[in-house]
Amino acid sequence: MINRERLLDAGEHAFRKASFSECGINDILSNSGVPKGSFYHHFTSKEAFGIAVADRYNEAQIAAARACLEDPSLPHIDRVRLFFEQARADMGKRQFAQGCLMCNLSTELADERPAFQAALDTHWQGMTAVLAKCLDNVELSEIRLEHLTPAQAADWLMNAWSGALTRMKATGSDEPLALFMRTVFKTKEQRQ
């Protein structure tokens, strides 16, 4: 199991830094220090490996989202704000480069590879469902989305955030994420 995790770590790093298409299995093996036979012991193909990387990344993202969005010590609107602020801080640690692995893989592969499309769509739906559950307890006018249901608001927020992440990569700056936050969340003065 250690070799599998090392391979997945190397794959996530490589897919974030370059792309799925640009990374060969030999690159992954070299960066992980795992012998070639171990790769094929755990994964039947590069595509199966890529989906496993996406699955593991999604599991970690869902766990982080739940920790934030289900935190009973915070009001629900603050949970939503914190969810996006934590993601923004994570992007800052990467100097606003590399972006989100789910966004990157969706942009690169979803319309070319049906297996990836199915896996990524399921992942997006899972994240949106966690966000929608929290939004069930938010007055949607607080985030300027009162004309939507909580499920639609969650979907819109994830779509808008993904677009901001794409622009972030193009600008190499925080500004698209900052604009998302200013657009979605009212300031204290606006809430009064």
GROMACS elastic network, one bead per residue, 0.5 to 0.9 nm:
[ bonds ]
;  ai    aj funct       b0    kb
    1     4     6  0.51122   500
    1     5     6  0.63631   500
    1     6     6  0.86858   500
    1    42     6  0.89019   500
    2     5     6  0.52206   500
    2     6     6  0.61988   500
    2     7     6  0.86427   500
    3     6     6  0.50239   500
    3     7     6  0.61320   500
    3     8     6  0.86045   500
    3    32     6  0.81539   500
    3    33     6  0.86538   500
    3    34     6  0.62072   500
    3    35     6  0.87634   500
    3    38     6  0.70375   500
    3    39     6  0.81604   500
    3    42     6  0.87248   500
    4     7     6  0.51358   500
    4     8     6  0.62197   500
    4     9     6  0.86331   500
    4    34     6  0.86741   500
    4    38     6  0.78397   500
    4    39     6  0.75469   500
    4    42     6  0.64899   500
    4    43     6  0.88818   500
    5     8     6  0.50030   500
    5     9     6  0.60427   500
    5    10     6  0.85233   500
    6     9     6  0.50793   500
    6    10     6  0.61597   500
    6    11     6  0.85105   500
    6    31     6  0.89058   500
    6    32     6  0.55471   500
    6    33     6  0.80085   500
    6    34     6  0.74654   500
    7    10     6  0.51190   500
    7    11     6  0.60457   500
    7    12     6  0.86173   500
    7    28     6  0.66547   500
    7    29     6  0.70983   500
    7    31     6  0.83100   500
    7    32     6  0.55864   500
    7    33     6  0.84194   500
    7    34     6  0.71037   500
    7    39     6  0.74615   500
    7    49     6  0.87208   500
    7    53     6  0.88030   500
    8    12     6  0.60885   500
    8    13     6  0.85517   500
    8    28     6  0.87635   500
    8    32     6  0.85954   500
    8    49     6  0.77782   500
    8    50     6  0.85600   500
    8    52     6  0.74414   500
    8    53     6  0.54706   500
    8    56     6  0.79304   500
    9    12     6  0.52660   500
    9    13     6  0.62658   500
    9    14     6  0.85805   500
    9    32     6  0.76649   500
    9    53     6  0.79189   500
   10    13     6  0.52016   500
   10    14     6  0.60247   500
   10    15     6  0.85200   500
   10    27     6  0.87662   500
   10    28     6  0.57752   500
   10    29     6  0.80265   500
   10    30     6  0.89368   500
   10    31     6  0.59716   500
   10    32     6  0.54841   500
   11    14     6  0.50383   500
   11    15     6  0.59001   500
   11    16     6  0.83625   500
   11    20     6  0.84921   500
   11    23     6  0.83947   500
   11    27     6  0.89613   500
   11    28     6  0.60259   500
   11    31     6  0.87174   500
   11    32     6  0.85223   500
   11    49     6  0.81472   500
   11    50     6  0.74199   500
   11    53     6  0.64799   500
   12    15     6  0.52456   500
   12    16     6  0.60850   500
   12    17     6  0.85074   500
   12    50     6  0.86046   500
   12    53     6  0.60750   500
   12    54     6  0.79346   500
   12    57     6  0.77370   500
   12   101     6  0.76329   500
   13    16     6  0.52755   500
   13    17     6  0.60969   500
   13    18     6  0.85574   500
   14    17     6  0.50982   500
   14    18     6  0.58849   500
   14    19     6  0.69069   500
   14    20     6  0.77074   500
   14    22     6  0.88380   500
   14    23     6  0.66879   500
   14    27     6  0.82666   500
   14    28     6  0.73650   500
   14    31     6  0.86683   500
   15    18     6  0.53507   500
   15    20     6  0.51590   500
   15    21     6  0.84848   500
   15    22     6  0.82537   500
   15    23     6  0.71319   500
   15    50     6  0.86592   500
   15    98     6  0.88552   500
   15   101     6  0.72458   500
   15   104     6  0.81939   500
   15   105     6  0.80780   500
   16    19     6  0.63951   500
   16    20     6  0.84755   500
   16    97     6  0.89715   500
   16    98     6  0.52930   500
   16    99     6  0.71502   500
   16   100     6  0.75316   500
   16   101     6  0.58788   500
   16   104     6  0.74985   500
   16   105     6  0.89616   500
   17    97     6  0.85621   500
   17    98     6  0.57883   500
   18    21     6  0.83537   500
   18    22     6  0.63155   500
   18    23     6  0.71475   500
   18    98     6  0.80354   500
   19    22     6  0.52410   500
   19    23     6  0.63837   500
   19   104     6  0.76457   500
   19   105     6  0.77774   500
   19   108     6  0.77957   500
   20    23     6  0.55103   500
   20    24     6  0.81425   500
   20    50     6  0.72948   500
   20   104     6  0.89640   500
   20   105     6  0.73469   500
   20   108     6  0.78352   500
   20   109     6  0.82595   500
   21    24     6  0.75227   500
   21   108     6  0.83202   500
   21   109     6  0.88118   500
   23    26     6  0.81679   500
   23    27     6  0.61686   500
   23    28     6  0.72330   500
   24    27     6  0.52052   500
   24    28     6  0.66080   500
   24    29     6  0.87871   500
   24    46     6  0.82250   500
   25    28     6  0.50639   500
   25    29     6  0.61448   500
   25    30     6  0.85205   500
   25    36     6  0.84296   500
   25    39     6  0.84025   500
   25    46     6  0.69210   500
   26    30     6  0.59494   500
   26    31     6  0.84925   500
   26    36     6  0.78988   500
   27    30     6  0.51074   500
   27    31     6  0.61305   500
   27    32     6  0.84894   500
   28    31     6  0.52269   500
   28    32     6  0.59934   500
   28    33     6  0.83472   500
   28    34     6  0.84718   500
   29    32     6  0.51525   500
   29    33     6  0.57197   500
   29    34     6  0.53813   500
   29    35     6  0.65129   500
   29    36     6  0.65356   500
   29    39     6  0.76977   500
   30    33     6  0.53629   500
   30    34     6  0.72397   500
   30    35     6  0.85252   500
   31    34     6  0.81653   500
   32    35     6  0.87212   500
   34    37     6  0.83906   500
   34    38     6  0.66044   500
   34    39     6  0.74115   500
   35    38     6  0.55148   500
   35    39     6  0.69878   500
   36    39     6  0.52478   500
   36    40     6  0.68582   500
   36    41     6  0.87952   500
   37    40     6  0.54179   500
   37    41     6  0.61743   500
   37    42     6  0.89047   500
   38    42     6  0.64086   500
   38    43     6  0.85531   500
   39    42     6  0.54649   500
   39    43     6  0.59416   500
   39    44     6  0.82462   500
   39    45     6  0.88069   500
   39    49     6  0.86298   500
   40    44     6  0.56658   500
   40    45     6  0.72760   500
   41    44     6  0.74949   500
   42    49     6  0.82610   500
   43    46     6  0.73464   500
   43    47     6  0.86406   500
   43    48     6  0.59207   500
   43    49     6  0.55600   500
   43    52     6  0.84784   500
   44    47     6  0.81946   500
   44    48     6  0.61694   500
   44    49     6  0.75628   500
   45    48     6  0.51506   500
   45    49     6  0.62472   500
   45    50     6  0.86212   500
   46    50     6  0.60738   500
   46    51     6  0.86275   500
   47    51     6  0.61926   500
   47    52     6  0.85245   500
   47   113     6  0.88613   500
   47   115     6  0.82538   500
   47   116     6  0.78929   500
   48    51     6  0.51856   500
   48    52     6  0.61828   500
   48    53     6  0.87058   500
   48   115     6  0.87384   500
   48   116     6  0.89736   500
   49    52     6  0.50044   500
   49    53     6  0.62346   500
   49    54     6  0.86686   500
   50    53     6  0.50510   500
   50    54     6  0.62577   500
   50    55     6  0.85709   500
   50   116     6  0.82473   500
   51    55     6  0.59846   500
   51    56     6  0.85793   500
   51   115     6  0.80115   500
   51   116     6  0.63694   500
   51   119     6  0.70054   500
   51   120     6  0.84011   500
   52    56     6  0.61352   500
   52    57     6  0.84852   500
   53    56     6  0.52985   500
   53    57     6  0.61345   500
   53    58     6  0.85291   500
   54    57     6  0.50842   500
   54    58     6  0.59923   500
   54    59     6  0.85842   500
   54   101     6  0.75315   500
   54   102     6  0.69513   500
   54   105     6  0.80712   500
   54   116     6  0.88535   500
   54   119     6  0.80279   500
   54   120     6  0.75709   500
   54   123     6  0.84858   500
   55    58     6  0.50869   500
   55    59     6  0.62011   500
   55    60     6  0.87522   500
   55   119     6  0.76682   500
   55   120     6  0.84241   500
   55   123     6  0.76722   500
   56    59     6  0.50954   500
   56    60     6  0.63757   500
   56    61     6  0.86664   500
   57    60     6  0.52279   500
   57    61     6  0.61922   500
   57    62     6  0.86538   500
   57   101     6  0.76718   500
   57   102     6  0.80210   500
   58    62     6  0.60006   500
   58    63     6  0.84613   500
   58   102     6  0.76837   500
   58   120     6  0.89208   500
   58   123     6  0.62404   500
   58   124     6  0.86369   500
   58   126     6  0.87312   500
   58   127     6  0.82277   500
   59    62     6  0.51799   500
   59    63     6  0.61497   500
   59    64     6  0.86357   500
   59   123     6  0.86291   500
   60    63     6  0.51307   500
   60    64     6  0.62039   500
   60    65     6  0.85680   500
   61    64     6  0.51182   500
   61    65     6  0.60485   500
   61    66     6  0.85695   500
   61   127     6  0.79118   500
   62    66     6  0.60559   500
   62    67     6  0.85251   500
   62   123     6  0.88390   500
   62   126     6  0.75514   500
   62   127     6  0.60726   500
   62   130     6  0.76293   500
   63    66     6  0.51710   500
   63    67     6  0.61739   500
   63    68     6  0.87310   500
   64    67     6  0.51209   500
   64    68     6  0.64122   500
   64    69     6  0.85640   500
   64    83     6  0.85007   500
   65    68     6  0.52455   500
   65    69     6  0.57522   500
   65    70     6  0.80064   500
   65    83     6  0.64884   500
   65   127     6  0.76839   500
   65   130     6  0.72451   500
   65   131     6  0.77652   500
   66    69     6  0.50432   500
   66    70     6  0.53097   500
   66    71     6  0.77313   500
   66   130     6  0.67922   500
   66   131     6  0.84715   500
   67    70     6  0.57492   500
   67    71     6  0.60420   500
   68    71     6  0.53834   500
   68    74     6  0.89461   500
   68    79     6  0.58905   500
   68    80     6  0.78582   500
   68    82     6  0.70193   500
   68    83     6  0.59507   500
   68    86     6  0.89436   500
   69    72     6  0.85440   500
   69    74     6  0.88474   500
   69    76     6  0.72947   500
   69    78     6  0.87816   500
   69    79     6  0.50350   500
   69    80     6  0.62820   500
   69    82     6  0.82255   500
   69    83     6  0.67273   500
   69   130     6  0.75213   500
   69   131     6  0.69492   500
   69   133     6  0.85220   500
   69   134     6  0.60270   500
   70    73     6  0.88842   500
   70    74     6  0.86885   500
   70    76     6  0.82565   500
   70    79     6  0.75597   500
   70   130     6  0.87631   500
   70   133     6  0.89069   500
   70   134     6  0.70693   500
   71    74     6  0.60419   500
   71    75     6  0.85181   500
   71    76     6  0.84199   500
   71    79     6  0.70848   500
   72    75     6  0.74678   500
   72    76     6  0.83502   500
   74    77     6  0.81573   500
   74    78     6  0.61410   500
   74    79     6  0.61309   500
   75    78     6  0.53587   500
   75    79     6  0.64180   500
   75   137     6  0.89805   500
   75   138     6  0.86592   500
   76    80     6  0.64730   500
   76    81     6  0.87870   500
   76   134     6  0.62962   500
   76   135     6  0.72137   500
   76   136     6  0.89073   500
   76   137     6  0.62692   500
   76   138     6  0.59389   500
   77    80     6  0.51765   500
   77    81     6  0.63037   500
   77    82     6  0.85947   500
   77   134     6  0.82930   500
   77   135     6  0.77154   500
   77   137     6  0.81586   500
   77   138     6  0.58150   500
   77   139     6  0.80666   500
   77   140     6  0.89992   500
   77   142     6  0.76806   500
   77   143     6  0.83569   500
   78    81     6  0.50072   500
   78    82     6  0.59477   500
   78    83     6  0.84111   500
   79    82     6  0.50672   500
   79    83     6  0.60334   500
   79    84     6  0.88339   500
   79   134     6  0.79360   500
   80    83     6  0.50522   500
   80    84     6  0.66248   500
   80    85     6  0.86796   500
   80   131     6  0.75886   500
   80   134     6  0.74765   500
   80   135     6  0.77888   500
   81    84     6  0.54710   500
   81    85     6  0.61345   500
   81    86     6  0.86330   500
   81   181     6  0.80606   500
   81   185     6  0.73335   500
   82    86     6  0.58717   500
   82    87     6  0.84344   500
   83    86     6  0.54051   500
   83    87     6  0.64687   500
   83    88     6  0.87465   500
   84    87     6  0.50495   500
   84    88     6  0.60568   500
   84    89     6  0.85763   500
   84   161     6  0.83663   500
   84   177     6  0.89391   500
   84   181     6  0.79193   500
   85    89     6  0.60839   500
   85    90     6  0.85700   500
   85   181     6  0.82028   500
   86    89     6  0.50210   500
   86    90     6  0.62226   500
   86    91     6  0.87219   500
   87    90     6  0.50362   500
   87    91     6  0.63854   500
   87    92     6  0.87027   500
   88    91     6  0.51163   500
   88    92     6  0.62782   500
   88    93     6  0.88458   500
   88    96     6  0.87182   500
   88   174     6  0.79746   500
   88   177     6  0.66992   500
   88   178     6  0.84475   500
   89    93     6  0.63937   500
   89    94     6  0.88975   500
   90    93     6  0.51852   500
   90    94     6  0.68053   500
   90    96     6  0.86489   500
   91    94     6  0.51518   500
   91    95     6  0.64828   500
   91    96     6  0.50298   500
   91    97     6  0.71266   500
   91    98     6  0.81861   500
   91    99     6  0.67671   500
   91   100     6  0.81300   500
   91   165     6  0.86614   500
   91   168     6  0.89783   500
   91   174     6  0.82583   500
   92    96     6  0.52303   500
   92    97     6  0.82985   500
   92   173     6  0.85049   500
   92   174     6  0.72838   500
   93    96     6  0.73670   500
   94    97     6  0.56851   500
   94    98     6  0.70735   500
   94    99     6  0.82288   500
   95    98     6  0.85375   500
   95   172     6  0.73284   500
   95   173     6  0.74904   500
   95   174     6  0.85852   500
   96    99     6  0.68904   500
   96   165     6  0.85365   500
   96   168     6  0.62218   500
   96   169     6  0.63328   500
   96   171     6  0.84624   500
   96   172     6  0.53605   500
   96   173     6  0.55021   500
   96   174     6  0.63562   500
   97   168     6  0.73692   500
   97   169     6  0.53064   500
   97   170     6  0.85368   500
   97   172     6  0.59831   500
   97   173     6  0.81046   500
   98   101     6  0.78659   500
   98   104     6  0.83027   500
   98   169     6  0.66864   500
   99   102     6  0.87525   500
   99   103     6  0.73375   500
   99   104     6  0.69924   500
   99   165     6  0.59926   500
   99   166     6  0.70202   500
   99   168     6  0.75478   500
   99   169     6  0.62121   500
  100   103     6  0.52331   500
  100   104     6  0.61283   500
  100   105     6  0.86149   500
  100   162     6  0.80746   500
  100   165     6  0.70633   500
  100   166     6  0.85848   500
  101   104     6  0.50058   500
  101   105     6  0.60129   500
  101   106     6  0.83461   500
  102   105     6  0.52791   500
  102   106     6  0.59330   500
  102   107     6  0.84852   500
  102   120     6  0.71586   500
  102   123     6  0.82584   500
  102   124     6  0.81575   500
  103   106     6  0.51065   500
  103   107     6  0.60700   500
  103   108     6  0.85006   500
  103   162     6  0.63456   500
  103   163     6  0.87473   500
  103   165     6  0.79070   500
  103   166     6  0.77336   500
  104   107     6  0.52752   500
  104   108     6  0.60982   500
  104   109     6  0.84023   500
  104   166     6  0.83913   500
  105   108     6  0.50617   500
  105   109     6  0.55865   500
  105   110     6  0.70167   500
  105   116     6  0.82773   500
  105   120     6  0.79903   500
  106   109     6  0.55311   500
  106   111     6  0.79333   500
  106   116     6  0.80305   500
  106   117     6  0.73450   500
  106   120     6  0.66069   500
  106   121     6  0.85372   500
  107   110     6  0.64220   500
  107   111     6  0.79797   500
  108   111     6  0.78125   500
  108   112     6  0.79846   500
  109   112     6  0.52453   500
  109   113     6  0.58169   500
  109   114     6  0.85915   500
  109   116     6  0.65681   500
  109   117     6  0.71703   500
  110   113     6  0.57812   500
  110   114     6  0.68448   500
  110   115     6  0.82881   500
  110   116     6  0.56722   500
  110   118     6  0.79973   500
  110   119     6  0.89690   500
  110   120     6  0.72353   500
  110   121     6  0.84558   500
  111   114     6  0.71236   500
  111   116     6  0.85067   500
  111   117     6  0.65874   500
  112   116     6  0.82801   500
  112   117     6  0.79396   500
  113   116     6  0.54110   500
  113   117     6  0.61550   500
  113   118     6  0.87866   500
  114   118     6  0.61312   500
  114   119     6  0.86005   500
  115   118     6  0.52708   500
  115   119     6  0.62883   500
  115   120     6  0.85705   500
  116   119     6  0.51261   500
  116   120     6  0.58737   500
  116   121     6  0.82858   500
  117   120     6  0.52501   500
  117   121     6  0.59161   500
  117   122     6  0.84926   500
  118   121     6  0.52531   500
  118   122     6  0.62298   500
  118   123     6  0.86915   500
  119   122     6  0.52053   500
  119   123     6  0.62745   500
  119   124     6  0.87911   500
  120   124     6  0.61633   500
  120   125     6  0.85244   500
  121   124     6  0.51390   500
  121   125     6  0.61333   500
  121   126     6  0.85713   500
  122   125     6  0.50894   500
  122   126     6  0.61407   500
  122   127     6  0.87726   500
  123   126     6  0.50612   500
  123   127     6  0.63399   500
  123   128     6  0.85800   500
  124   127     6  0.52720   500
  124   128     6  0.60814   500
  124   129     6  0.85343   500
  124   155     6  0.88595   500
  124   158     6  0.83037   500
  125   128     6  0.50694   500
  125   129     6  0.60291   500
  125   130     6  0.87447   500
  125   155     6  0.83801   500
  126   129     6  0.51464   500
  126   130     6  0.64812   500
  126   131     6  0.88375   500
  127   130     6  0.52802   500
  127   131     6  0.64068   500
  127   132     6  0.86350   500
  127   154     6  0.88928   500
  127   158     6  0.83845   500
  128   131     6  0.51028   500
  128   132     6  0.59661   500
  128   133     6  0.85862   500
  128   151     6  0.74496   500
  128   154     6  0.55356   500
  128   155     6  0.58104   500
  128   157     6  0.86351   500
  128   158     6  0.68333   500
  129   133     6  0.61280   500
  129   134     6  0.87789   500
  129   151     6  0.71282   500
  129   154     6  0.74918   500
  129   155     6  0.85355   500
  130   133     6  0.53000   500
  130   134     6  0.67452   500
  130   135     6  0.88776   500
  130   154     6  0.86299   500
  131   134     6  0.53274   500
  131   135     6  0.62514   500
  131   136     6  0.88332   500
  131   150     6  0.85234   500
  131   151     6  0.81465   500
  131   153     6  0.89527   500
  131   154     6  0.56863   500
  131   155     6  0.85585   500
  131   157     6  0.89782   500
  131   158     6  0.87837   500
  132   136     6  0.62011   500
  132   149     6  0.88253   500
  132   150     6  0.52504   500
  132   152     6  0.79663   500
  132   153     6  0.72938   500
  132   154     6  0.50330   500
  132   155     6  0.79583   500
  133   136     6  0.53074   500
  133   137     6  0.76622   500
  133   150     6  0.75767   500
  133   151     6  0.79276   500
  133   154     6  0.87862   500
  134   137     6  0.58440   500
  134   138     6  0.71336   500
  134   150     6  0.83826   500
  135   139     6  0.78664   500
  135   140     6  0.74849   500
  135   149     6  0.88886   500
  135   150     6  0.53131   500
  135   151     6  0.78459   500
  135   153     6  0.78043   500
  135   154     6  0.72295   500
  136   139     6  0.82264   500
  136   140     6  0.87714   500
  136   149     6  0.84271   500
  136   150     6  0.55302   500
  136   151     6  0.82200   500
  137   140     6  0.87731   500
  137   150     6  0.86781   500
  138   141     6  0.84212   500
  138   142     6  0.75197   500
  138   143     6  0.87114   500
  138   150     6  0.83295   500
  139   142     6  0.57116   500
  139   143     6  0.78850   500
  139   145     6  0.89290   500
  139   146     6  0.74606   500
  140   143     6  0.54640   500
  140   144     6  0.62762   500
  140   145     6  0.51680   500
  140   147     6  0.79904   500
  140   148     6  0.78077   500
  140   149     6  0.83464   500
  140   150     6  0.76159   500
  140   153     6  0.80019   500
  141   145     6  0.55988   500
  141   147     6  0.82300   500
  142   145     6  0.76175   500
  142   146     6  0.79572   500
  142   184     6  0.84409   500
  142   185     6  0.69456   500
  142   186     6  0.66613   500
  142   191     6  0.73351   500
  143   146     6  0.76624   500
  143   183     6  0.83746   500
  143   184     6  0.51461   500
  143   185     6  0.51620   500
  143   186     6  0.66423   500
  144   147     6  0.82502   500
  144   183     6  0.84434   500
  144   184     6  0.64637   500
  144   185     6  0.76501   500
  144   186     6  0.81322   500
  145   148     6  0.56954   500
  145   149     6  0.83413   500
  145   150     6  0.88087   500
  145   153     6  0.63329   500
  145   184     6  0.84088   500
  146   149     6  0.76275   500
  146   150     6  0.89424   500
  146   153     6  0.84568   500
  147   153     6  0.87304   500
  148   151     6  0.78734   500
  148   152     6  0.56184   500
  148   153     6  0.56364   500
  149   152     6  0.51122   500
  149   153     6  0.59988   500
  149   154     6  0.85106   500
  150   154     6  0.60536   500
  150   155     6  0.85511   500
  151   154     6  0.51433   500
  151   155     6  0.62256   500
  151   156     6  0.86173   500
  152   155     6  0.50300   500
  152   156     6  0.60531   500
  152   157     6  0.85082   500
  153   156     6  0.50264   500
  153   157     6  0.60129   500
  153   158     6  0.85659   500
  154   157     6  0.51034   500
  154   158     6  0.61853   500
  154   159     6  0.85544   500
  155   158     6  0.52497   500
  155   159     6  0.61508   500
  155   160     6  0.85806   500
  156   159     6  0.50618   500
  156   160     6  0.60033   500
  156   161     6  0.84047   500
  157   160     6  0.51113   500
  157   161     6  0.59195   500
  157   162     6  0.84385   500
  157   184     6  0.83915   500
  158   161     6  0.50537   500
  158   162     6  0.60287   500
  158   163     6  0.85906   500
  159   162     6  0.51467   500
  159   163     6  0.63022   500
  159   164     6  0.86976   500
  160   163     6  0.51054   500
  160   164     6  0.62245   500
  160   165     6  0.86821   500
  160   180     6  0.75208   500
  161   165     6  0.61970   500
  161   166     6  0.86972   500
  161   177     6  0.75430   500
  161   180     6  0.69665   500
  162   165     6  0.50231   500
  162   166     6  0.63253   500
  162   167     6  0.87424   500
  163   166     6  0.50776   500
  163   167     6  0.62965   500
  163   168     6  0.84974   500
  163   176     6  0.86446   500
  164   167     6  0.50861   500
  164   168     6  0.59637   500
  164   169     6  0.87190   500
  164   175     6  0.88058   500
  164   176     6  0.51135   500
  164   177     6  0.56419   500
  164   178     6  0.89631   500
  164   179     6  0.82882   500
  164   180     6  0.67909   500
  165   169     6  0.63988   500
  165   170     6  0.87876   500
  165   176     6  0.72304   500
  165   177     6  0.69352   500
  166   169     6  0.53265   500
  166   170     6  0.65700   500
  166   171     6  0.89182   500
  166   176     6  0.87283   500
  167   171     6  0.61440   500
  167   172     6  0.82029   500
  167   173     6  0.87248   500
  167   175     6  0.88459   500
  167   176     6  0.61544   500
  167   177     6  0.85865   500
  168   171     6  0.52182   500
  168   172     6  0.55140   500
  168   173     6  0.56042   500
  168   174     6  0.62704   500
  168   175     6  0.71179   500
  168   176     6  0.55668   500
  168   177     6  0.69478   500
  169   172     6  0.50727   500
  169   173     6  0.73731   500
  170   173     6  0.82089   500
  171   174     6  0.81861   500
  171   175     6  0.80719   500
  171   176     6  0.81885   500
  172   175     6  0.87986   500
  173   176     6  0.73704   500
  173   177     6  0.84576   500
  174   177     6  0.54208   500
  174   178     6  0.60399   500
  174   179     6  0.86229   500
  175   179     6  0.60038   500
  175   180     6  0.85349   500
  176   179     6  0.50941   500
  176   180     6  0.62487   500
  176   181     6  0.87843   500
  177   180     6  0.50138   500
  177   181     6  0.63524   500
  177   182     6  0.87143   500
  178   181     6  0.51366   500
  178   182     6  0.62187   500
  178   183     6  0.85368   500
  179   182     6  0.50175   500
  179   183     6  0.59111   500
  179   184     6  0.84583   500
  180   183     6  0.51157   500
  180   184     6  0.60337   500
  180   185     6  0.83123   500
  181   184     6  0.53246   500
  181   185     6  0.57071   500
  181   186     6  0.85707   500
  182   185     6  0.57142   500
  182   186     6  0.69479   500
  182   187     6  0.78516   500
  183   186     6  0.75803   500
  186   189     6  0.78107   500
  186   190     6  0.55376   500
  186   191     6  0.61196   500
  187   190     6  0.51416   500
  187   191     6  0.63376   500
  187   192     6  0.89464   500
  188   191     6  0.51805   500
  188   192     6  0.65978   500
  189   192     6  0.54326   500
